């Protein structure tokens, strides 16, 4: 079997640069040569241990054992090989730049027939192995061509930007809204820019990193506040005349941010949650019904958003380049996983580049 370079995940803190077998292409498959691939917040959860997905698997199966795997679902690659029927099914050709959505839905279940394919309960497969020189997109993958004018490194952010676009749509942002985006990482910075495209009345970013607050202003925030250095609740209430914000988009993964949302949302405000949490939150749900009639909205993946995100990048309406703060070759995976949170360093999106 032909070999390739890849990053293999053996468990928390144990990510290794190794040689693995290169994927073999069958009927309907597309093989991508990966040009750039990103590190997602979910990958950091796995690296640091205690991630909610492993915890859920262990709860469901007491005999659960972590299986070594190649991760990565944010990427752009070049089509180098196609199985029989793949060109007709995907509209792609050899030499095209492309990416694909995370899951291969069954297209038949309760959710799929209602257009909610990202919530499919019988997923045929998941595309999460882009931390390699080559990645196979199996038959049935939802694939998208990336225009040549979009650099591959920026195109590697299509997936998280699609997530951001989905969250903003779910929050129903409008021109009269005061919008708060809490957590200015990749999803938060993406939501900030997607929300700006909807021309809200006021857009506020929140983060404990002053540099991220500054970047948020570059990317369209009217205000950016640091909860560690100021009373954010007071600032938001003062800006809104004591009414509160219309929508609060929580991407930080901090339960304290959820508590803040309940305090600063106006009556009939909307809390959009797009994050994973290590800790359980103690929330006063009397605020949801009795006092404010709040809406709590969840977000998962980025269904139907890849075409619009690709167009936004092509037209320069979203600045992905400003979000890329770090790049590492596969061989420096440990350093890449530990750059976020490094004292004195501001990180948004870290890319891995095959060697």
Order of alpha helices (4+ residues) and beta strands (2+ residues): beta-beta-beta-alpha-alpha-beta-beta-alpha-beta-beta-beta-beta-beta-alpha-alpha-beta-alpha-beta-alpha-beta-alpha-beta-alpha-beta-beta-alpha-beta-alpha-beta
